């Protein structure tokens, strides 16, 4: 993109940064937000919010194991010193006065209680599933369904809020939706079959996955995951009309498993397209896809297509474009399906699939004047 967006970017860099609050700051998703917001050109992480266990402590102290003094920090970059000094506020007492935007990185049961209270006055971008399926709540995927942001003024009107609530999808859904977008636009989609091999970081750290369960193993069931993927994908590709969203009518069948991989979800996908498409045409559509540039966290290449039949692999490809690209390979016909095509993808579950993807969503909303 050029022209108006370039002028927008320059004006935002000259303006004062927007103040950000982060709820759920000490968890693995919260830590990824801290890393993603470090030295952000538009946003300043000003307030941290946590549970009773962390409240009243500095962020640095809240991250430390009280028994051993070990810092429970799981990102691949060090936490900014300025953030370590911030005091963690109790979620029960937290008011969003004085901030412009709230990121929420809490579990669904906590989100169900706290997010509507905050959204009454401020925009809330969430990684939780609590409100993903409500009629006036869009599930925004970077580069895929930006137009669904038009639902947010309707949400404000219906609920009488000054702010709004918009979640990102389940991390397994994110890479799938990005890979499906150019295929759906060019050829239409009628069926999707998916088997995922998901990293252990997707289970969090507490309680997470017991190490001896996943080492030398694949766990063949992740509770509620398959239903989320099917339901969210159809909503992400919904048509938006005057009355709201109408789910896409294609079918999605998912089998979700946990594999002995630290980060990066691998997915084996078969797609039945409405119009016939050769592997070469699918490759061309994927390589041509551009979800939009000019936003600080946007990847230069949204989809990276590999010719090597042994790619993508999570250890090698998950950090492509800073963890924001979806890597696709092994594109070939699927003879079982009508107009069938199949491929393998890798997507970083805690970057594009969680915190950094949510920051990218917030950047777009800011660009559109919704923050």
N, C-alpha and C positions, 0 to 999 in steps of 0.2 A: 504494500500500500504506500501511497505517497501523497503529497499535497496536503489536504486538510488534516490528515492524521499526523503528518510530520509537524505541522504547526501546533496541533494539539499536544504532541509529545514535548515540544519545546516549552509551551506555556505551562505544562504540568511540572516540568523540571524547574522552572523559575518560581512557581508558586510554593507556598508552605506545604509541607507534607501533611497528609491526612493522619490523624491519630487513630491507632488501632488497639483494640483490646482482644486478648486471647483467652478464651475459656477452655479449661482442660490443658493447661500449659505444661504440666509435668509428664504427661503420658507420651507414648511413642509418636502419635500423630501430632500432639502439641509441640513436641521437640522439633518435628519436621517443619512446623510453621515458624518456629524461632529461627531455624536455619534458612528457610526460604525468604524471610523478611529482613535478614541481616543486610544492611546497606542498601535497602530497597530505595529506588529513586523517588517513589511517590508516597510510600507508606512508612510510618514510624510506629514501631511496637512500643506503646506507652504504658499499658497496664496488663498484668498477668492475673489470672483468676484460677483458683483450684479448690480442692476439697478441704475439709477440716484438717486433714493430716498436714497439708502444706501451708495453710493460711497463717499469716503473720511472720513467716520466714522469708528471708531473701530467696530468690530463685536458686542461687547456688547452693544454699543450705537445704532447700526443699528437694533438690536432686540427690543429696547425699544419703546413703544408707546409714541410719543412726547407729547401727551395731558395728559397722566396719569403717565408716567414713568414705567408702568408695562412691564415686560419682556415678549415678545411674543415668548416663547420657549415651544414647545409642545412634546418633547421627554420624555421618562420615566426615563432618567438619566440627571444629570446636565451637562451643557456644560463645557469642559475643560477650565481652567483659561487662559492657554496660547493662546487658540484660541480666546477667548473673546477680547484679546488685539490686534489681527491682524487687520490691516486696510483693509476695503473692497474696491476693485478696481472697476472702471467702466467697464462694459462689452464692451462698445464701443471702449475703448482704450486698452483693455487687450491684451498683447502678451504673449504667452506661453513659451517664452525664459526662460531657467533656471529651468524648471520643466520637469519631465519625463512622466507624465500622467495627463490627464484632465478628471475629472468627470463632467458631465453636468446634471443638475437637473432643467431645465427650461421648459416652455411651448413650444409646437410644433412650434408656429410661431417665437418665439425667436430662438429656436434651428435651424430652417431652415436657419437663417441668420448667426449665430455665429459658429455653429459646423463645417461646411466645412472649414471655415477660419482657425480654430485651427487644424483640422485634416490634413491640408497640411504639418504640421511639427511635430505633436505629436499624440500619440494614444488618442482617445476620447471614453470613455465609457459613454453611455447616458441612461437616463430613458425616454426620449421623443420619440414620435411616428413619428417625421418628416421624418426619413429616413428608417424606418423599412421595407418598401415594395420595396426598390430598389434592382435590381438583384444582385449587387455585395456586398450587406450589409447583413451579417448574423444577426439573432436575437438569441443571445446566452442565453440558460437557463441552470443554473448550474446542472451538472450531466446528462443532457438530450441529448444535441447535441454539446458536446465539439468539435467534428470533424469538425463542420462548421467553426471553427476558421481558417481552412485551406483556406478559401475564402479571408482572409484579405490580403495576399500577392498579390492576383489577383486584389483586390480593389486598392491597392497601385499602381500597374502597370498600370491599366486602367486610373486612375485619375492623375497619376504623382505626388502622394503625398509621403512624407517621413513617415507620420503618417497614421492613418486610423480611421474609425468611426464604432463602433459597439454598437447598442442599446440592452437593455434587453426588454422583451415584456411588454405588459399591465399587471398590477398586477393580474387581473382576470385569465389571460392565464397561469401564472406561476404555480400555484398549480395544475391546470388541466393538464398541460404538464408533470409535475413530476409524478402525479398519473397514467397518461396514458403510460408513458415510459415502465415500466416493462410488462404491459399488451400488448402493441404493439409488444414488442420484443418477447414475449412468444407465443402469440396467434394471432397477427394481429388485426387491427382495421378497420372496414368498415363504421361505423356510430357513431357519438357522439351527444347526446342530453344533454343540460346543462341548468339549471336554477340557477342563482346566487342570493345570498342575501348579498349585499356588504356593507361594513362599510362606515360610513360617512367620515372617514379620507381619503378615496380614492377620495373624491371630493375636497380635499384641504381646505384651510381656507379662500381664497379670490377669488371669491365670495363664493365658497363652497355651502353647502345646508343650507337653512334657517331653524333654529331650529324648529320652529313651523310646518314646512312641514314634518319633519321626526319623531318627537316625537309621539308615539302612532300611527305609520303609517308605510307603505311600499310604496315607490315610484316606480311604475312599469316600468320606462323607464330611461335609462342613455344614452344620445346622443352618437352615434358612437361606443358604447361599444360592442354591439353584433357583429357588422361587424369586429371589431378588433380581438375579440376572435376567430372567424371562420377563418379569413385570417391568423392570426399569428400562430395558431395551425398547420395549414397545411404547413406553411413555416418552422416551427420548426422541423417538422418530414419529411422534404424534403430529397430526396436523393441527394448526392453531387457527381457530375461527373466532367469531364474535362471542360465542358461548363458552370459549375455553379450549381445552385440549381434547382431541379425539385420538385414542391410541391407534398406532399402526396396526394393520390387520395381518401382518405376517406372524408365523409361528416361531417360537424359540424353545428349544429343548436343551437343557444344560446338565452336565455331570461335573461336579466340582470336587476336586481332591486336593489334599495337602501333601506337598513334596518336600524333600530334604534340601531346600534351597533357602538361603538367607533372605534375598530380596529379588523381586521380579516375578511376575506371573506369566507363565507360558500357557497358551491356549491353542488347541487344535480345533479348527473351525471348518465346517462344511456349510455352504450356502447354496440354496436353490434360487436362481434369479428369474425374474419375470421374462426378460428378454435374453436370448442366447448370448453368451460371451465367451470368447476364447481366453486361455490363460494370458496370452499376450495383451489382449484388451484389458483384462483385469490389472495386469502389471502397469500398463500405461495410465489407467485411471488412478491407481494408488500413488504412482510417482508424481502425477500432476496435482494431487490434492494439496490445497493451501488453506489452512484454517484461519489465516489472517496473521499479519505481522504488525510491528509497531508497538506491541505491548511488551513490557520489560521481561516477562517470564515466558513469552512465546518461543517455541523452537523455530530454528531456521528451516529445518525439514520436519514436517509433521509426521510423515510416514517414510520409513527407510525400507526399501525393498531389496532383498538379498537374492543373488543368483546362486550362491553357494548352497548346495542342498543340506549342508550341516549347520546352517544358520536359519533363524536366530537362536541364540542360546542365552539364558538369563545372565550367566556370569560375564559373558562377553558384551552383551547388547543392552542390558538394562539401563546403563548410564548414558546411552546415546543422547546427544543434545541436552546434557545435564539431567538426564532422567525424564525428559519431556517428549521424546519421540516414541512412536510405536513402530517396532521393527517387525517386518513380515517376510516370510520366505516359504519355500516349498509350495508354490502356487501351481495347481495342477487340476485336471478334471476330476470330478467325483461321479463315477458312472452309476451310482445308486440313486442319485437324485435327478429329477428333471432339471435341465440346464444347470447341472451341479458343478461347483467349483470348490476346492478345499485348499487350506493354507494353515500355516503355523504363525502365531504372533507372540511377541514378548512386550510387556508393558511394565514400567516401574510402578509398583503398587503404592509406595509411600511418597512418591514424588508426583508425577502426573496423576496417579490414582488417588491422591489424598491431598496433602498440604499444599504442595507447589501448584497443583491443578486448581485448588480452591483460590489461591492467590491470583492465578491467571484469570479466573472467573471474576474476581473482585476488580482486577485491572480493567476488564471489559466494562463492567458496570460503572466504574468511575469514568471511563471514556464516554459512556453514554449519558452521563449526567445523573446517574441513579445513586451515586454516593457523594 
